[in-house]
Amino acid sequence: MSTAYRFTENEIPHFITMTLVEWIDLLSREKYKRIIVDNLKYCIEKKGLVIHAYVIMSNHVHLIVTANGEAKLSGIIRDFKRYTAGLLYETLKNDAEESRRNWMLWIIESQGDRSSSNKNIKVWIHENHPVTLDTELMEEQRVQYIHENPVRAGICHAPEDYVYSSAGQYTGGSGPIPIELL
């Protein structure tokens, strides 16, 4: 299902949200967050993705991104979601320790059955809702929104305390995903 939101030029930062189907909280577990981190790093190293800000929450991921080179930002994100969907699904399917496994598999598989674009499973909702950040004010607002997300969710007291966010990198610290500050 397509909307009016589209990726424009690769060099202009875009704010996107990638949401798991039915807002399942699969990314609350460390092993699933690592899949996201590892594959974002792959996209940076091999596909020309540039991440300016990020947060990985339990059921969605916010990014501010651009792209280097010839690859289209829309294609990078599409490929990322397609690859991680399969990897997340297979990891969940084989995760005997996950107490919510049957419930989450049921959602992922039933969403896949209803989807015209997927064959058997659907892990991510289709829409990314890319918003072009064409002013400095828009960039600052979205970076703050991203970094405050774990605080609003009650996960931490200060944005820079959340490991799976670029907030620490914006205050001089480090993080699991390399970024380019805006």
Secondary structure, 3 states (H helix, E strand, C coil): CCCCCCCCCCCCCEEEEEEEHHHCCHHHCHHHHHHHHHHHHHHHHHHCEEEEEEEECCCEEEEEEEECCCCCHHHHHHHHHHHHHHHHHHHHHCCCCCCCHHHHHHHHHHHHHHCCCCCCCCCECCCCCCEECCCHHHHHHHHHHHHHHHHHCCCCCCHHHCCCECHHHHCCCCCCCCCCCC
